[in-house]
């Protein structure tokens, strides 16, 4: 499995080796040894997994969790294809305001690790795209927040045409507005949670 650091500090892309044969193919989307080598520590204890199905043009996000408690994710596209996007919204981070993306499809089968405190979004590039994530905690609705994927200051790489958004995502504030309202995670606190110094994280659903 190959690992690549993304432009957002702490976020990592993984590309597993694929073994095709006359029956189909086999691969391992998550490998503990490769993850620990790239990340410097084992994956969090998995408390919840999420599964979403989206039609082409659907954009989910930018979603994040109030920190603390915070949330970390390991994301995989099980069917179809998507552009998976991470946005650094941690105030004080050396890469604050920076985003990066990973093309997830059925050719390379890439996965992504997103550390505590960052924002997550994805664009479904074809119908019946299935996204699956391992999460570091359980869903708590009061901790679920969103930022606008249409924020012109971020200029995220959305597909042509009008994106299909939920009402919540359509009404979400920009990064600057959320910062003014004190909604964004603090980088130092996120790092503490990432290192296990605070109580176990809780996660929101990307719905």
C-alpha positions in Angstrom: 0.0 0.0 0.0 1.3 3.4 -1.0 0.8 6.5 1.2 0.9 10.1 0.2 0.6 13.1 2.5 -2.1 15.6 1.4 -1.8 19.4 1.4 -3.8 19.5 4.6 -1.6 18.8 7.6 -2.3 15.3 9.0 -4.4 14.1 6.1 -3.1 11.0 4.2 -4.1 9.3 0.9 -3.6 5.5 0.6 -3.5 3.4 -2.6 -3.7 -0.3 -2.1 -2.3 -2.9 -4.4 -5.0 -4.6 -6.5 -4.9 -8.3 -7.5 -7.1 -9.0 -10.5 -7.8 -12.5 -11.9 -10.4 -14.2 -14.0 -12.8 -14.2 -11.0 -12.7 -10.4 -10.5 -10.2 -8.7 -8.1 -9.1 -8.5 -4.5 -7.6 -5.7 -2.5 -7.3 -4.4 1.1 -8.6 -0.8 1.5 -7.2 -0.6 5.1 -3.8 -2.1 6.2 -2.8 -1.4 9.8 0.9 -1.7 9.3 1.0 0.7 6.3 -1.3 3.1 8.1 0.8 3.2 11.3 4.0 3.7 9.3 2.5 6.7 7.4 0.6 8.2 10.4 3.0 7.4 13.2 0.4 5.6 15.3 -2.3 2.9 14.8 -5.8 3.8 13.6 -8.3 5.0 16.2 -10.6 2.4 17.8 -13.5 2.2 15.4 -16.8 3.1 17.1 -19.0 3.6 14.1 -19.1 3.0 10.4 -21.2 5.0 7.9 -22.5 4.1 4.5 -24.0 6.5 2.0 -25.4 6.1 -1.6 -25.5 9.2 -3.9 -26.5 9.9 -7.4 -24.3 11.8 -9.8 -23.9 15.5 -8.9 -24.6 15.1 -5.2 -22.3 17.0 -3.0 -22.2 16.2 0.8 -20.4 18.6 3.0 -18.4 20.4 4.1 -19.1 18.5 7.4 -17.2 18.7 10.6 -17.6 18.0 14.3 -17.5 20.3 17.3 -14.1 19.9 18.8 -14.0 18.7 21.5 -15.2 16.0 21.2 -13.8 15.9 17.6 -13.8 13.2 15.0 -11.3 11.3 12.8 -12.3 9.4 9.7 -11.0 6.7 7.3 -12.9 7.0 4.0 -13.4 4.5 1.1 -15.5 4.5 -2.1 -17.0 1.0 -2.3 -18.8 1.6 -5.6 -18.9 4.2 -8.3 -16.5 7.2 -8.1 -16.2 10.4 -6.1 -13.9 13.3 -5.5 -13.2 13.2 -1.8 -12.3 16.6 -0.4 -10.6 17.6 2.9 -10.5 21.2 4.1 -8.4 22.5 6.9 -10.7 24.5 9.2 -8.5 24.2 12.3 -7.8 27.7 13.6 -4.0 28.0 14.1 -3.1 25.2 11.7 -0.2 25.8 9.4 -2.4 24.8 6.5 -5.6 26.6 7.7 -7.9 27.4 4.7 -6.1 24.8 2.5 -8.0 22.0 0.8 -6.9 18.9 -1.1 -8.8 16.1 -2.9 -8.5 12.4 -3.7 -10.1 10.8 -6.7 -11.8 7.6 -5.4 -12.9 5.1 -8.0 -13.0 1.4 -8.9 -9.6 1.5 -10.7 -7.1 2.6 -8.1 -9.3 2.1 -5.0 -7.7 5.0 -3.0 -8.7 5.7 0.6 -8.2 8.8 2.8 -7.5 9.4 6.4 -8.7 12.7 7.9 -7.5 13.8 11.3 -9.6 15.4 14.1 -11.0 18.8 13.3 -10.8 19.0 9.5 -13.8 19.5 7.2 -14.9 16.7 4.9 -16.9 16.8 1.6 -17.3 14.7 -1.5 -18.8 15.0 -5.0 -20.4 11.9 -6.4 -19.2 11.5 -10.0 -21.6 8.8 -11.1 -24.9 7.3 -10.0 -25.1 4.9 -7.1 -21.8 6.0 -5.7 -21.2 4.3 -2.3 -19.0 6.0 0.3 -18.0 4.1 3.4 -16.2 5.4 6.5 -14.7 4.2 9.7 -15.2 6.7 12.5 -13.7 7.4 15.9 -17.0 7.9 17.7 -20.7 7.7 17.7 -23.3 10.1 16.1 -24.4 13.0 18.3 -26.7 15.4 16.4 -25.8 18.4 18.5 -22.2 18.1 17.4 -22.9 18.1 13.7 -21.9 21.3 11.8 -21.4 22.2 8.2 -19.7 24.9 6.1 -20.6 26.0 2.6 -19.1 24.0 -0.3 -19.9 27.0 -2.5 -17.7 29.4 -0.4 -15.9 31.4 -3.1 -12.9 31.9 -0.9 -12.3 28.1 -0.9 -13.2 27.6 -4.6 -13.6 23.8 -4.2 -13.4 21.6 -7.4 -17.1 20.9 -7.8 -18.4 19.3 -11.0 -20.0 21.4 -13.8 -23.7 22.2 -13.3 -25.7 22.9 -10.2 -24.6 20.7 -7.3 -27.3 18.6 -5.5 -27.2 19.8 -1.9 -29.2 19.1 1.3 -31.1 22.0 2.8 -28.6 22.1 5.7 -25.6 22.2 3.3 -27.2 24.9 1.2 -27.7 27.2 4.2 -24.3 26.5 5.8 -22.0 29.5 6.5 -18.7 30.3 4.8 -15.4 29.5 6.5 -15.0 33.2 7.4 -18.5 33.5 8.8 -18.0 30.3 10.9 -14.7 31.7 12.2 -16.3 35.0 13.2 -19.0 33.0 15.1 -16.4 30.9 17.0 -17.6 27.6 15.4 -14.3 26.3 14.1 -12.0 23.8 15.9 -8.7 25.0 17.5 -5.7 23.3 16.0 -3.8 22.7 19.3 -6.9 21.1 20.8 -7.4 18.9 17.8 -3.8 17.7 18.1 -4.3 16.9 21.7 -7.3 14.8 20.9 -5.4 13.2 18.0 -2.7 12.1 20.5 -5.3 10.7 22.9 -4.9 13.3 25.6 -8.6 14.1 25.8 -11.7 11.8 26.2 -12.6 9.7 23.2 -13.9 11.5 20.2 -17.5 11.6 19.1 -18.5 11.8 15.4 -21.2 13.3 13.2 -22.8 11.6 10.2 -22.1 12.9 6.7 -25.8 12.9 5.8 
